[in-house]
Amino acid sequence: MRLTDPIADMLTRIRNALLARHTEVSIPHSKMKEKIVAVFVNEGYLNGFQVLEEDGHKKIIAKLKYTEHGSSVIRGLKRISKPGRRLYVNNSNLTLVLGGLGNGVVSTSRGIKTVKQCLVEKIGGEYICQIW
């Protein structure tokens, strides 16, 4: 099955797994999705991930993170740039997500970076998604 927006599918899988209180979620593999999940892990929104190969197809197993009270660390995920409407930003157009409480993911010429990293390095690119 071909998806028109695999990044939105990944975000929806994470959102649905959080609502169902799962400990991990399986996501079809791509290099971009792997790098986005790595950013989520580095920013503390996920516990970790691993890439597995099953029947010749790779998949990402992301470990979801919850607080000691049982609520999810991730409060929201939002797709910004979509296949029908790409959104490119430069350094002057970037703002912090929720005043710095959340973060955004930007695909730059130097790789997948957070909005905070883009502001420090003064670079822009395609604004992929937001997480808070």
N, CA and C atoms as a LAMMPS dump frame, in Angstrom:
ITEM: TIMESTEP
0
ITEM: NUMBER OF ATOMS
396
ITEM: BOX BOUNDS ff ff ff
-5.0000000000000000e+02 5.0000000000000000e+02
-5.0000000000000000e+02 5.0000000000000000e+02
-5.0000000000000000e+02 5.0000000000000000e+02
ITEM: ATOMS id mol type element x y z
1 1 1 N 0.837 -1.18 0
2 1 2 C 0 0 0
3 1 3 C 0.883 1.245 0
4 2 1 N 0.626 2.148 -0.904
5 2 2 C 1.383 3.39 -0.995
6 2 3 C 0.666 4.474 -0.212
7 3 1 N 1.428 5.195 0.573
8 3 2 C 0.876 6.302 1.345
9 3 3 C 1.226 7.615 0.665
10 4 1 N 0.316 8.566 0.693
11 4 2 C 0.612 9.86 0.099
12 4 3 C 1.455 10.711 1.042
13 5 1 N 1.351 10.457 2.351
14 5 2 C 2.133 11.22 3.328
15 5 3 C 2.631 10.293 4.433
16 6 1 N 3.782 9.649 4.227
17 6 2 C 4.289 8.7 5.219
18 6 3 C 4.691 9.345 6.55
19 7 1 N 5.086 10.613 6.541
20 7 2 C 5.45 11.283 7.792
21 7 3 C 4.201 11.494 8.648
22 8 1 N 3.109 11.918 8.027
23 8 2 C 1.849 12.087 8.762
24 8 3 C 1.37 10.746 9.296
25 9 1 N 1.575 9.671 8.533
26 9 2 C 1.212 8.333 8.995
27 9 3 C 2.023 7.957 10.239
28 10 1 N 3.32 8.284 10.24
29 10 2 C 4.167 7.998 11.399
30 10 3 C 3.672 8.761 12.632
31 11 1 N 3.364 10.04 12.47
32 11 2 C 2.889 10.847 13.589
33 11 3 C 1.557 10.319 14.115
34 12 1 N 0.682 9.885 13.224
35 12 2 C -0.607 9.327 13.631
36 12 3 C -0.426 8.009 14.36
37 13 1 N 0.508 7.178 13.921
38 13 2 C 0.781 5.921 14.617
39 13 3 C 1.263 6.183 16.045
40 14 1 N 2.126 7.173 16.212
41 14 2 C 2.618 7.521 17.548
42 14 3 C 1.463 8.052 18.396
43 15 1 N 0.66 8.952 17.838
44 15 2 C -0.48 9.525 18.542
45 15 3 C -1.465 8.44 18.991
46 16 1 N -1.79 7.503 18.093
47 16 2 C -2.726 6.432 18.411
48 16 3 C -2.166 5.477 19.459
49 17 1 N -0.872 5.173 19.379
50 17 2 C -0.258 4.282 20.364
51 17 3 C -0.249 4.923 21.75
52 18 1 N -0.059 6.24 21.803
53 18 2 C -0.105 6.944 23.084
54 18 3 C -1.503 6.904 23.681
55 19 1 N -2.518 7.085 22.854
56 19 2 C -3.901 7.039 23.333
57 19 3 C -4.278 5.645 23.834
58 20 1 N -3.698 4.606 23.219
59 20 2 C -3.978 3.227 23.613
60 20 3 C -3.053 2.751 24.731
61 21 1 N -2.171 3.638 25.216
62 21 2 C -1.241 3.335 26.317
63 21 3 C -0.254 2.21 25.987
64 22 1 N 0.157 2.105 24.728
65 22 2 C 1.141 1.104 24.35
66 22 3 C 2.522 1.527 24.825
67 23 1 N 3.415 0.559 24.986
68 23 2 C 4.784 0.87 25.405
69 23 3 C 5.692 1.13 24.208
70 24 1 N 5.304 0.616 23.035
71 24 2 C 6.082 0.843 21.825
72 24 3 C 5.165 0.85 20.616
73 25 1 N 5.695 1.386 19.52
74 25 2 C 4.92 1.492 18.288
75 25 3 C 5.813 1.079 17.117
76 26 1 N 5.22 0.377 16.15
77 26 2 C 5.929 -0.072 14.96
78 26 3 C 5.628 0.877 13.81
79 27 1 N 6.691 1.329 13.13
80 27 2 C 6.566 2.296 12.043
81 27 3 C 7.338 1.753 10.84
82 28 1 N 6.754 1.743 9.638
83 28 2 C 7.517 1.348 8.448
84 28 3 C 8.755 2.243 8.297
85 29 1 N 9.877 1.645 7.919
86 29 2 C 11.16 2.349 7.909
87 29 3 C 11.365 3.214 6.671
88 30 1 N 11.945 4.36 6.883
89 30 2 C 12.583 5.167 5.847
90 30 3 C 13.683 5.947 6.559
91 31 1 N 14.652 6.409 5.812
92 31 2 C 15.768 7.139 6.429
93 31 3 C 15.289 8.411 7.12
94 32 1 N 14.357 9.112 6.479
95 32 2 C 13.869 10.365 7.055
96 32 3 C 13.109 10.106 8.353
97 33 1 N 12.232 9.083 8.359
98 33 2 C 11.485 8.767 9.569
99 33 3 C 12.432 8.343 10.697
100 34 1 N 13.465 7.606 10.348
101 34 2 C 14.445 7.186 11.358
102 34 3 C 15.138 8.398 11.983
103 35 1 N 15.479 9.391 11.163
104 35 2 C 16.139 10.585 11.686
105 35 3 C 15.192 11.442 12.518
106 36 1 N 13.912 11.503 12.125
107 36 2 C 12.933 12.255 12.912
108 36 3 C 12.73 11.593 14.269
109 37 1 N 12.626 10.264 14.285
110 37 2 C 12.478 9.536 15.553
111 37 3 C 13.73 9.735 16.417
112 38 1 N 14.911 9.773 15.79
113 38 2 C 16.148 10.021 16.541
114 38 3 C 16.126 11.411 17.182
115 39 1 N 15.568 12.401 16.489
116 39 2 C 15.432 13.746 17.069
117 39 3 C 14.488 13.701 18.263
118 40 1 N 13.369 12.966 18.14
119 40 2 C 12.423 12.833 19.253
120 40 3 C 13.091 12.179 20.461
121 41 1 N 13.956 11.2 20.229
122 41 2 C 14.674 10.542 21.327
123 41 3 C 15.665 11.515 21.96
124 42 1 N 16.418 12.25 21.129
125 42 2 C 17.413 13.2 21.651
126 42 3 C 16.767 14.328 22.441
127 43 1 N 15.55 14.713 22.063
128 43 2 C 14.854 15.789 22.761
129 43 3 C 14.101 15.288 23.994
130 44 1 N 14.071 13.968 24.229
131 44 2 C 13.467 13.412 25.433
132 44 3 C 11.992 13.069 25.322
133 45 1 N 11.46 13.005 24.103
134 45 2 C 10.044 12.679 23.926
135 45 3 C 9.798 11.169 23.82
136 46 1 N 10.827 10.411 23.445
137 46 2 C 10.744 8.954 23.351
138 46 3 C 11.888 8.342 24.145
139 47 1 N 11.703 7.096 24.608
140 47 2 C 12.751 6.41 25.373
141 47 3 C 13.855 5.86 24.496
142 48 1 N 13.558 5.536 23.278
143 48 2 C 14.558 4.978 22.382
144 48 3 C 13.878 4.36 21.181
145 49 1 N 14.692 3.813 20.278
146 49 2 C 14.147 3.137 19.111
147 49 3 C 15.171 2.145 18.593
148 50 1 N 14.68 1.203 17.802
149 50 2 C 15.565 0.274 17.115
150 50 3 C 14.983 -0.028 15.747
151 51 1 N 15.864 -0.388 14.824
152 51 2 C 15.451 -0.719 13.469
153 51 3 C 15.563 -2.227 13.309
154 52 1 N 14.456 -2.875 12.958
155 52 2 C 14.413 -4.318 12.764
156 52 3 C 14.053 -4.626 11.317
157 53 1 N 14.538 -5.788 10.84
158 53 2 C 14.17 -6.233 9.5
159 53 3 C 13.352 -7.508 9.631
160 54 1 N 12.179 -7.509 9.004
161 54 2 C 11.277 -8.645 9.073
162 54 3 C 10.735 -8.932 7.683
163 55 1 N 10.959 -10.119 7.178
164 55 2 C 10.508 -10.527 5.845
165 55 3 C 11.01 -9.586 4.75
166 56 1 N 12.231 -9.11 4.88
167 56 2 C 12.813 -8.225 3.88
168 56 3 C 12.391 -6.778 3.974
169 57 1 N 11.565 -6.439 4.965
170 57 2 C 11.116 -5.062 5.15
171 57 3 C 11.605 -4.562 6.496
172 58 1 N 12.182 -3.358 6.496
173 58 2 C 12.629 -2.763 7.747
174 58 3 C 11.479 -2.046 8.434
175 59 1 N 11.555 -1.993 9.763
176 59 2 C 10.589 -1.211 10.53
177 59 3 C 11.287 -0.611 11.732
178 60 1 N 10.741 0.498 12.197
179 60 2 C 11.268 1.195 13.365
180 60 3 C 10.367 0.867 14.542
181 61 1 N 10.968 0.409 15.632
182 61 2 C 10.228 0.174 16.864
183 61 3 C 10.602 1.308 17.817
184 62 1 N 9.656 2.221 18.058
185 62 2 C 9.895 3.374 18.931
186 62 3 C 9.32 3.074 20.308
187 63 1 N 10.123 3.309 21.352
188 63 2 C 9.7 3.093 22.732
189 63 3 C 9.074 4.386 23.253
190 64 1 N 7.802 4.317 23.614
191 64 2 C 7.081 5.505 24.076
192 64 3 C 7.439 5.817 25.521
193 65 1 N 7.366 7.095 25.874
194 65 2 C 7.783 7.553 27.195
195 65 3 C 6.588 8.121 27.952
196 66 1 N 6.456 7.694 29.213
197 66 2 C 5.384 8.164 30.08
198 66 3 C 5.98 8.709 31.37
199 67 1 N 5.232 9.583 32.049
200 67 2 C 5.679 10.116 33.334
201 67 3 C 5.411 9.088 34.424
202 68 1 N 5.866 9.371 35.645
203 68 2 C 5.623 8.453 36.754
204 68 3 C 4.14 8.361 37.119
205 69 1 N 3.349 9.351 36.701
206 69 2 C 1.907 9.344 36.953
207 69 3 C 1.133 8.621 35.849
208 70 1 N 1.829 8.181 34.821
209 70 2 C 1.183 7.429 33.741
210 70 3 C 0.737 8.248 32.555
211 71 1 N 0.933 9.559 32.587
212 71 2 C 0.547 10.374 31.432
213 71 3 C 1.703 10.434 30.426
214 72 1 N 1.363 10.667 29.188
215 72 2 C 2.354 10.681 28.121
216 72 3 C 3.233 11.929 28.202
217 73 1 N 4.502 11.767 27.853
218 73 2 C 5.41 12.912 27.773
219 73 3 C 5.034 13.774 26.568
220 74 1 N 4.594 13.137 25.493
221 74 2 C 4.178 13.856 24.287
222 74 3 C 2.738 14.321 24.467
223 75 1 N 2.528 15.626 24.416
224 75 2 C 1.187 16.198 24.539
225 75 3 C 0.53 16.399 23.178
226 76 1 N 1.348 16.621 22.153
227 76 2 C 0.786 16.846 20.826
228 76 3 C 1.818 16.699 19.729
229 77 1 N 1.355 16.302 18.552
230 77 2 C 2.171 16.193 17.343
231 77 3 C 1.39 16.853 16.215
232 78 1 N 2.062 17.647 15.397
233 78 2 C 1.37 18.332 14.305
234 78 3 C 2.246 18.342 13.066
235 79 1 N 1.689 17.926 11.952
236 79 2 C 2.38 17.96 10.666
237 79 3 C 2.253 19.379 10.118
238 80 1 N 3.351 19.968 9.708
239 80 2 C 3.343 21.344 9.201
240 80 3 C 3.41 21.355 7.671
241 81 1 N 4.511 20.878 7.109
242 81 2 C 4.669 20.83 5.659
243 81 3 C 4.013 19.563 5.137
244 82 1 N 3.093 19.717 4.196
245 82 2 C 2.344 18.576 3.667
246 82 3 C 2.655 18.404 2.187
247 83 1 N 2.39 17.219 1.626
248 83 2 C 2.687 17.022 0.196
249 83 3 C 1.953 18.012 -0.711
250 84 1 N 0.75 18.424 -0.343
251 84 2 C -0.001 19.367 -1.166
252 84 3 C 0.39 20.81 -0.943
253 85 1 N 1.059 21.079 0.165
254 85 2 C 1.458 22.446 0.492
255 85 3 C 2.744 22.408 1.302
256 86 1 N 3.853 22.444 0.613
257 86 2 C 5.159 22.427 1.279
258 86 3 C 5.401 23.782 1.93
259 87 1 N 6.031 23.751 3.107
260 87 2 C 6.327 24.987 3.82
261 87 3 C 7.824 25.063 4.074
262 88 1 N 8.47 26.022 3.454
263 88 2 C 9.895 26.239 3.635
264 88 3 C 10.088 27.511 4.454
265 89 1 N 11.003 27.472 5.372
266 89 2 C 11.262 28.606 6.251
267 89 3 C 12.752 28.931 6.237
268 90 1 N 13.04 30.199 6.485
269 90 2 C 14.431 30.566 6.712
270 90 3 C 14.579 30.927 8.184
271 91 1 N 15.748 31.29 8.584
272 91 2 C 16.037 31.544 9.997
273 91 3 C 15.153 32.643 10.577
274 92 1 N 14.854 33.663 9.81
275 92 2 C 14.062 34.777 10.337
276 92 3 C 12.581 34.414 10.51
277 93 1 N 12.086 33.384 9.816
278 93 2 C 10.684 32.958 9.934
279 93 3 C 10.456 31.97 11.07
280 94 1 N 11.499 31.392 11.619
281 94 2 C 11.354 30.369 12.658
282 94 3 C 11.068 30.991 14.017
283 95 1 N 10.122 30.406 14.732
284 95 2 C 9.843 30.802 16.108
285 95 3 C 9.799 29.539 16.961
286 96 1 N 10.04 29.702 18.246
287 96 2 C 10.002 28.566 19.156
288 96 3 C 8.57 28.054 19.3
289 97 1 N 8.427 26.748 19.434
290 97 2 C 7.115 26.121 19.578
291 97 3 C 6.666 26.273 21.023
292 98 1 N 5.5 26.863 21.245
293 98 2 C 4.943 27.108 22.576
294 98 3 C 5.936 27.832 23.49
295 99 1 N 6.618 28.798 22.933
296 99 2 C 7.561 29.595 23.714
297 99 3 C 8.752 28.807 24.219
298 100 1 N 9.106 27.721 23.531
299 100 2 C 10.253 26.912 23.934
300 100 3 C 9.871 25.647 24.677
301 101 1 N 8.581 25.46 24.993
302 101 2 C 8.152 24.245 25.688
303 101 3 C 8.083 23.055 24.747
304 102 1 N 7.882 23.301 23.462
305 102 2 C 7.861 22.251 22.459
306 102 3 C 9.026 22.422 21.517
307 103 1 N 9.018 21.661 20.443
308 103 2 C 10.079 21.797 19.463
309 103 3 C 9.536 21.456 18.088
310 104 1 N 10.219 21.921 17.08
311 104 2 C 9.869 21.64 15.7
312 104 3 C 10.993 20.886 15.033
313 105 1 N 10.673 20.201 13.939
314 105 2 C 11.656 19.446 13.173
315 105 3 C 11.74 20.067 11.788
316 106 1 N 12.969 20.381 11.357
317 106 2 C 13.205 21.03 10.066
318 106 3 C 14.192 20.177 9.279
319 107 1 N 13.868 19.941 8.006
320 107 2 C 14.784 19.234 7.118
321 107 3 C 15.645 20.279 6.414
322 108 1 N 16.921 20.324 6.77
323 108 2 C 17.829 21.327 6.226
324 108 3 C 18.828 20.683 5.275
325 109 1 N 19.661 21.496 4.677
326 109 2 C 20.717 20.969 3.818
327 109 3 C 21.798 20.27 4.643
328 110 1 N 21.783 20.479 5.951
329 110 2 C 22.742 19.84 6.858
330 110 3 C 22.121 18.675 7.628
331 111 1 N 20.937 18.23 7.203
332 111 2 C 20.276 17.106 7.853
333 111 3 C 19.034 17.543 8.609
334 112 1 N 18.436 16.595 9.321
335 112 2 C 17.236 16.866 10.108
336 112 3 C 17.666 17.553 11.402
337 113 1 N 17.11 18.724 11.657
338 113 2 C 17.471 19.506 12.844
339 113 3 C 16.219 19.988 13.558
340 114 1 N 16.381 20.372 14.823
341 114 2 C 15.277 20.977 15.568
342 114 3 C 15.242 22.475 15.26
343 115 1 N 14.12 23.104 15.59
344 115 2 C 13.99 24.546 15.386
345 115 3 C 15.049 25.268 16.217
346 116 1 N 15.275 24.809 17.431
347 116 2 C 16.275 25.439 18.3
348 116 3 C 17.669 25.369 17.674
349 117 1 N 18.018 24.226 17.082
350 117 2 C 19.317 24.101 16.423
351 117 3 C 19.398 25.01 15.203
352 118 1 N 18.295 25.117 14.454
353 118 2 C 18.275 25.99 13.267
354 118 3 C 18.451 27.448 13.655
355 119 1 N 17.853 27.865 14.771
356 119 2 C 18.005 29.241 15.227
357 119 3 C 19.448 29.528 15.629
358 120 1 N 20.096 28.571 16.278
359 120 2 C 21.487 28.752 16.692
360 120 3 C 22.411 28.78 15.478
361 121 1 N 22.202 27.831 14.528
362 121 2 C 23.065 27.723 13.353
363 121 3 C 22.668 28.685 12.233
364 122 1 N 21.522 29.39 12.395
365 122 2 C 21.028 30.361 11.417
366 122 3 C 20.832 29.746 10.033
367 123 1 N 20.086 28.613 10.007
368 123 2 C 19.763 27.951 8.75
369 123 3 C 18.264 27.688 8.7
370 124 1 N 17.751 27.398 7.532
371 124 2 C 16.338 27.081 7.338
372 124 3 C 16.173 25.837 6.513
373 125 1 N 14.942 25.561 6.124
374 125 2 C 14.65 24.37 5.32
375 125 3 C 13.165 24.097 5.33
376 126 1 N 12.786 22.84 5.076
377 126 2 C 11.387 22.448 5.074
378 126 3 C 10.949 22.132 6.498
379 127 1 N 9.905 22.81 6.955
380 127 2 C 9.389 22.659 8.317
381 127 3 C 8.516 21.404 8.339
382 128 1 N 9.015 20.319 8.887
383 128 2 C 8.348 19.022 8.837
384 128 3 C 7.189 18.918 9.827
385 129 1 N 7.467 19.062 11.113
386 129 2 C 6.431 18.855 12.123
387 129 3 C 6.79 19.564 13.423
388 130 1 N 5.803 19.595 14.324
389 130 2 C 5.996 20.138 15.674
390 130 3 C 5.644 19.069 16.687
391 131 1 N 6.313 19.107 17.837
392 131 2 C 6.032 18.197 18.934
393 131 3 C 6.08 18.993 20.234
394 132 1 N 5.149 18.706 21.126
395 132 2 C 5.143 19.358 22.426
396 132 3 C 4.587 18.421 23.462
